[in-house]
Amino acid sequence: MQQKIIILDFGSQTTQLIGRRVRELDTFCEILPYNKFPKDDPSVIGVILSGSPYSVHDPEAFKVDLSQFVGRLPVLGICYGAQFISHTLGGKVEKTDSREYGRAHLEMVDTTNPLFKGFDEHSQVWMSHGDTITQIPDGFEVIGSTKDVQNAAFWAPSLQGKEGKGLPVFAVQFHPEVYHTIQGTQLLRNFVVDICGSRQDWSAAAFVDTTVKELKEQIGSDRVILGLSGGVDSSVAAVLLNRAIGSQLTCIFVDHGMLRKNEFQQVMDDYQGLGLNVIGVDASEKFFSDLAGVTDPEQKRKIIGRDFVEVFNAEAKKITDAKWLAQGTIYPDRIESLNITGKVIKSHHNVGGLPKEMNLQLCEPLKWLFKDEVRRVGRQLGMPEHLITRHPFPGPGLAVRILGDITPEKVRILQNADDIYIRGLREYVDADGETLYNKVWQAGAVLLSTVRSVGVMGDERTYENPVALRAVTSTDAMTADWAHLPYDFLAKVSNEIINKVRGVNRVCYDISSKPPATIEWE
């Protein structure tokens, strides 16, 4: 039986980070809404309560019945989770002058406690809380304090639950999942491995072996259709399915005309080199026609999404004996598509069901994986590195990197500028011996076609469009910082774009982080 940690989500922006950290410990986990704890699941070995934007005193604050798991399983409360444990079990949570945001240091830490095994004195942690736990419940004891917050960490070594087992409950007011908590991974390792008893048997190799076996059993001799995008997720899903069912898989790759320069043919060559059965469809004329004159970003996305479904369905119907539709849906797609109140907060083309007329069953072999895990699985499958490390690319393609309406000429201009930029990132090797492309999470050029700027080339005045270059560093795209690219690289790329791309006379570099700016411009 596969062990798992349950992470109950109370709405924190960093809940996914908790999940990723647990997975990095080779331990399977599920992120579930705060009120969806799975009862009577013998595979659960521990529970983590996430942070929340709410105060425990807010009328709309999310609440959970702790008796479902306290005493039955080891429990770790983080930030709001810690405050909720204290508030519910008889402690006090108040608004005080001792609020903490940002870096703090543990002035006292009990390194004999199993949660803090291996910790240094004065270890740096990351705080983000307005309320403070001013009194811990009876039966608990303090195991960590900062200069301003006495009850920064506390525990009950043997709290009785419904079944009277008496298992430990831990609570920390800081966020061990974020990068700035220096020993956060150590804390989570102590909880997940030592306290909960994880066997640490969740790995890329184990996932491939298990999933191939499950796919063979699930699909049998049926035929499967998969929509390819050229990205990491759909590519890994295709190779995984191909290993399981071989020629029963047919892949469809739709070119909407807004891919990167020469990308359609390059990706088709890559897929055929992997032994995949791929049908390529050039539908660019339809997409350009339906996008004519449209400037609103959301409307662009809807038109492209609608047209993609129409083109894909028309091609899929030709495969009359298909019974399954496979998708490269990954875990963050599923988590982000519904928040903990059940309302859609971000639409994903891979989430939300199938068109009824297709009459196909859904197959999502990567639905439990985070992006970095997908890449590890790709390597385990022996895929070429340039496919695995390919930067994320928006489904609508360059349509959301062109401000204003979309025309073939604007796409041509942006494709040429983007090609110079991306090739430059791949070719520039820094002092560490690594290419800039591999150091950046995502990069691309943006055509500001709603803006024109004056320039001079030779003795002539120009009045053309600027191009903005975007490059960010991130681990999961939830937050991102602008990449500090070398000046000599930016100068070279800027000069090459202006000299070689007709229609561009100015290059800018975007130094906005997320938040407040998103990675894409539209």
C-alpha positions, 0 to 999 in steps of 0.5 A, a space after each residue: 500500500 502506498 503511504 501518503 501525507 494529507 495536506 489540508 488546504 485552508 487557502 494559503 498561497 504556499 500550500 502547493 509548496 508544502 506539497 512539493 517539499 513533501 514530494 521532494 522527500 520521496 513521499 506521496 501526498 495529496 492536497 485536499 480542501 480543509 473540509 475533505 479529510 478522507 475518513 478510514 483511509 489506511 494509507 494516510 500516515 500524517 496530516 499537515 494543516 496549511 496557512 490561510 488568509 483568514 484570522 481564526 476570529 473571522 466569521 468566514 474562517 475555515 474550520 475543520 473537526 480536529 477529532 478526525 485525526 488528532 490522536 489517530 495520526 501525527 499532525 503538523 499545523 503551519 501558521 494558521 494551522 498552528 493558530 487553529 489548533 491552539 484556538 480550538 483546543 483551549 489556547 489564545 490567539 490574539 492581535 498584538 503588537 508582536 506581529 511578524 512578517 518576513 525573516 525572524 530567528 529562533 532565539 530558543 529552539 529545543 533541538 532534543 524535540 523530534 521536530 527540531 532534530 538537527 537544527 542550529 541555534 538561531 535558525 532563520 525562519 519566515 514569518 507571515 502572521 498578523 495574529 499571535 498565539 499568546 497562550 498555548 493549550 493545556 498539555 502543550 509545551 513551547 519548543 521554539 521562540 523568536 525575539 518577539 513571539 514566545 510561542 513560535 513552535 509548540 507540541 503535545 507529545 501524546 494528545 488523546 484522540 477518539 481512539 485513545 492512541 495518543 499521537 503527537 501534535 506539532 504547531 509552528 507559526 512560521 512557514 517551513 515550506 518557503 525558501 527563506 526558512 533555512 532549515 525548513 526542509 529538515 523540519 519537514 523531513 523530521 515530521 514526514 520521515 521520522 515522526 510519520 514513518 514514511 518509507 520514502 518509496 515515491 520516485 520517478 522510477 517507481 512512478 513509471 513502473 506503477 503507471 505503465 502497469 496501471 495504464 495497461 490494465 485501464 486501457 486494455 486493447 482500446 485506442 487512445 487519442 492524445 492532444 500534443 502541445 509541444 510542451 513538457 507535460 503532454 510530451 511526457 504523457 505521450 511517451 509514458 502512454 506509448 511505453 504502455 500501449 504502443 501503437 494503440 496511441 494516436 497523437 494530434 498536434 494542432 498548429 494554430 499559427 502562433 507557435 515559435 519560429 519553426 516550432 511546428 516542424 521541429 516538434 513533429 520531428 522530435 515526436 517522430 524520433 521518439 517513435 510516436 504516432 503523430 498527426 500534424 494539423 496546420 489550422 493557422 488560417 482558421 485561427 487568424 481569421 477568427 482572431 481578426 480585430 480582437 484585442 481583449 486578452 481574455 477574448 483571444 484565449 476563449 477564441 483560441 480555446 474554442 477553435 482548438 477544440 473544434 479542430 481537434 474534435 474534427 481530427 479525432 472523429 476520424 479515429 472512429 474506434 477511439 475510446 479514450 482521450 489522454 491529457 497532460 494534466 498535472 497536479 497544479 492544474 487540478 489544484 488551481 482550477 478549484 479553490 477550497 470553496 469550489 469556485 473556479 479561480 484559474 481555467 486550464 484547458 486540461 481541466 473541466 471535462 470532455 465535450 459530450 459529443 466525443 463520447 470518450 473516457 478521460 486518461 490523465 497519467 500525470 495527474 498526481 505530479 508537480 512540474 519538476 516531477 514530470 521532468 524527472 519522469 521524462 528523464 527516467 523515460 529516456 527523453 531528450 533533454 531539450 524536450 524535458 527542459 523546454 520552458 513553459 509556453 502558454 497554450 494560446 502561444 504568441 497571441 498573448 505575447 502580442 498586445 492588441 490584435 493578431 495578424 500574421 505579420 505581427 506574429 512573424 515579427 515576434 517569432 523572429 525577435 523571440 527566436 534571436 532571444 531564445 537562441 541567445 539564451 541557449 548559446 550564452 554560457 556563464 561563469 558556472 559553465 551553464 547556459 542562461 536558458 537552463 538557469 531561467 524558468 521561463 523566457 520570451 519576447 513580447 511585441 508591444 504592437 499598440 505602442 510605436 516609438 521614434 527611432 533612427 536607422 542610418 539617416 532615416 527616421 523610423 516609427 516602429 514597435 518596441 519589443 519587451 524581453 521577459 525572463 523569470 526565475 522560479 520553482 513552480 510559477 506561483 511566485 517568480 523573480 525577474 532574471 538578472 541577465 548579464 548586461 553584455 548578453 542583453 546588449 547583444 540580443 537588443 542589437 541583433 533584434 533591432 538590426 535583423 527584425 524589420 518592424 522593431 526599433 526598440 528593445 526593453 527588458 521587463 524587471 517586474 516580479 510576480 507578484 504583482 506582475 504575472 509572467 505573461 503580459 496578457 
